[in-house]
Amino acid sequence: MITELTQGASAASSDAIFKALSDGTRRGLLEYLVREGEQSVHALTAISGVSQPMVSRHMAKLRRADLVTVRRIGRETWYTARAKGMTPVVRWMALYGALWSQRFTALEELGEPA
C-alpha cells in the first residue's frame, strides 16, 4: 500500500503541493483567493504584508504546484485559486485518515475490559 501512495505522478504532485503549502504566507494568499476570488498581484500585496516581488515569488510556487491559475491583463497579473489542484492531497489525506481511524479504533478495542 505504501508504494502505491508514494509513487507516480500523483505523489510528485502531492509533494509539490505540500512544499507550496509549507509556507504560512503562501497558505494565507491561497486562502484569500479561495474566499475572495480572483485578485491582482497589487491586491495580494496590499493584504499580505510582504513586498510585491515576494508576493510574485510566492504565487509562482503556488502556480507550479497547480494551486492557482494566472492571467495577464496589460501590465497587471491576476490569480485565481484552483480547487482541483488540491485533489492529490485530498486523496492522500482520505487514505491516511481511514488508516489512522482504523488504528485508533483497534487501540480503543484493546483498552476495553472484556
Sine and cosine of phi, psi and omega as CSV:
sin_phi,cos_phi,sin_psi,cos_psi,sin_omega,cos_omega
0.00,0.00,-0.64,0.77,-0.03,-1.00
-0.88,0.47,-0.67,0.74,-0.02,-1.00
-0.90,0.43,-0.55,0.84,0.05,-1.00
-0.90,0.44,-0.58,0.82,-0.07,-1.00
-0.99,0.13,-0.39,0.92,-0.12,-0.99
-0.95,-0.32,0.14,0.99,-0.01,-1.00
-0.86,-0.51,0.33,-0.94,0.14,-0.99
1.00,-0.01,-0.01,-1.00,-0.06,-1.00
-0.89,0.45,-0.59,0.80,-0.02,-1.00
-0.90,0.43,-0.63,0.78,0.02,-1.00
-0.92,0.39,-0.66,0.75,0.04,-1.00
-0.89,0.45,-0.64,0.76,0.03,-1.00
-0.91,0.42,-0.68,0.74,0.04,-1.00
-0.88,0.47,-0.66,0.75,0.03,-1.00
-0.86,0.51,-0.72,0.69,-0.01,-1.00
-0.89,0.45,-0.63,0.77,0.00,-1.00
-0.92,0.40,-0.74,0.68,0.00,-1.00
-0.87,0.49,-0.65,0.76,0.04,-1.00
-0.90,0.45,-0.69,0.73,0.00,-1.00
-0.89,0.45,-0.62,0.79,-0.05,-1.00
-1.00,0.07,0.00,1.00,-0.03,-1.00
-0.96,0.29,-0.24,0.97,-0.01,-1.00
-0.98,-0.21,0.78,-0.63,-0.04,-1.00
-0.88,0.48,-0.60,0.80,0.02,-1.00
-0.91,0.42,-0.68,0.73,0.03,-1.00
-0.90,0.44,-0.67,0.74,0.04,-1.00
-0.87,0.49,-0.68,0.74,0.01,-1.00
-0.89,0.46,-0.68,0.73,0.04,-1.00
-0.89,0.46,-0.69,0.72,0.01,-1.00
-0.90,0.43,-0.69,0.72,0.02,-1.00
-0.87,0.49,-0.64,0.76,0.02,-1.00
-0.89,0.46,-0.69,0.72,0.03,-1.00
-0.90,0.44,-0.62,0.79,0.02,-1.00
-0.90,0.44,-0.70,0.71,-0.03,-1.00
-0.95,0.32,-0.71,0.71,-0.19,-0.98
-0.98,-0.19,-0.20,0.98,-0.03,-1.00
1.00,0.09,-0.21,-0.98,-0.09,-1.00
-0.81,0.59,0.69,-0.72,-0.03,-1.00
-0.65,-0.76,0.49,-0.87,0.08,-1.00
-0.99,0.11,0.31,-0.95,0.08,-1.00
-0.86,0.51,-0.62,0.78,0.02,-1.00
-0.85,0.52,-0.73,0.68,0.01,-1.00
-0.91,0.42,-0.66,0.75,0.01,-1.00
-0.91,0.42,-0.60,0.80,0.05,-1.00
-0.90,0.43,-0.66,0.75,-0.03,-1.00
-0.89,0.45,-0.57,0.82,-0.05,-1.00
-1.00,-0.07,-0.23,0.97,-0.17,-0.99
-1.00,0.04,-0.47,0.88,-0.07,-1.00
0.99,0.15,0.18,0.98,0.07,-1.00
-0.82,-0.58,0.21,-0.98,-0.06,-1.00
-0.94,0.35,0.31,-0.95,0.03,-1.00
-0.88,0.48,-0.68,0.73,0.05,-1.00
-0.87,0.50,-0.59,0.81,0.02,-1.00
-0.94,0.35,-0.64,0.76,0.07,-1.00
-0.87,0.50,-0.69,0.72,0.01,-1.00
-0.87,0.49,-0.64,0.77,0.04,-1.00
-0.90,0.43,-0.70,0.71,0.02,-1.00
-0.88,0.48,-0.69,0.73,-0.02,-1.00
-0.92,0.39,-0.55,0.83,0.06,-1.00
-0.89,0.45,-0.63,0.78,0.03,-1.00
-0.92,0.38,-0.64,0.77,0.06,-1.00
-0.91,0.41,-0.59,0.81,0.03,-1.00
-0.92,0.38,-0.68,0.73,0.03,-1.00
-0.89,0.46,-0.51,0.86,0.04,-1.00
-0.99,0.13,0.02,1.00,0.03,-1.00
0.92,0.40,0.52,0.86,0.01,-1.00
-0.99,-0.11,-0.25,0.97,0.06,-1.00
-0.66,-0.75,0.39,-0.92,0.16,-0.99
-0.93,-0.36,0.38,-0.92,-0.06,-1.00
-0.76,-0.65,0.59,-0.81,0.15,-0.99
-0.59,-0.81,0.50,-0.87,-0.02,-1.00
-0.93,-0.36,0.70,-0.72,0.13,-0.99
-0.81,-0.59,0.97,-0.26,-0.08,-1.00
0.89,0.46,-0.84,-0.55,0.00,-1.00
-1.00,-0.07,-0.04,1.00,-0.08,-1.00
-0.99,-0.14,0.67,-0.74,0.05,-1.00
-0.96,-0.28,0.74,-0.68,-0.03,-1.00
-0.88,-0.48,0.64,-0.76,-0.01,-1.00
-0.85,-0.52,0.55,-0.83,0.07,-1.00
-0.74,-0.67,0.69,-0.73,0.08,-1.00
-0.91,0.40,0.60,-0.80,0.00,-1.00
-0.90,-0.44,0.99,-0.13,-0.09,-1.00
-0.85,0.53,-0.64,0.77,-0.02,-1.00
-0.90,0.43,-0.32,0.95,0.03,-1.00
-0.89,0.45,-0.38,0.92,-0.01,-1.00
-1.00,0.09,-0.11,0.99,-0.09,-1.00
-0.79,0.62,-0.74,0.68,0.00,-1.00
-0.87,0.50,-0.61,0.79,-0.01,-1.00
-0.96,0.29,-0.63,0.78,0.03,-1.00
-0.88,0.47,-0.68,0.74,0.04,-1.00
-0.90,0.45,-0.69,0.73,0.00,-1.00
-0.88,0.48,-0.71,0.70,-0.01,-1.00
-0.92,0.40,-0.59,0.81,0.03,-1.00
-0.90,0.43,-0.68,0.73,0.02,-1.00
-0.89,0.45,-0.74,0.67,-0.03,-1.00
-0.96,0.29,-0.50,0.87,0.09,-1.00
-0.88,0.47,-0.69,0.72,0.03,-1.00
-0.91,0.41,-0.67,0.74,0.01,-1.00
-0.87,0.49,-0.76,0.65,-0.01,-1.00
-0.92,0.39,-0.56,0.83,0.05,-1.00
-0.88,0.47,-0.69,0.72,0.04,-1.00
-0.89,0.46,-0.67,0.74,-0.03,-1.00
-0.93,0.37,-0.64,0.76,0.03,-1.00
-0.91,0.41,-0.62,0.78,0.05,-1.00
-0.89,0.45,-0.69,0.73,0.03,-1.00
-0.89,0.46,-0.65,0.76,0.04,-1.00
-0.91,0.42,-0.65,0.76,0.04,-1.00
-0.88,0.47,-0.63,0.77,0.00,-1.00
-0.92,0.39,-0.54,0.84,0.05,-1.00
-0.91,0.41,-0.55,0.84,-0.07,-1.00
-1.00,0.10,-0.18,0.98,-0.03,-1.00
-0.98,0.17,0.68,-0.73,0.04,-1.00
-0.94,0.33,0.53,-0.85,-0.04,-1.00
-0.99,0.17,0.00,0.00,0.00,0.00
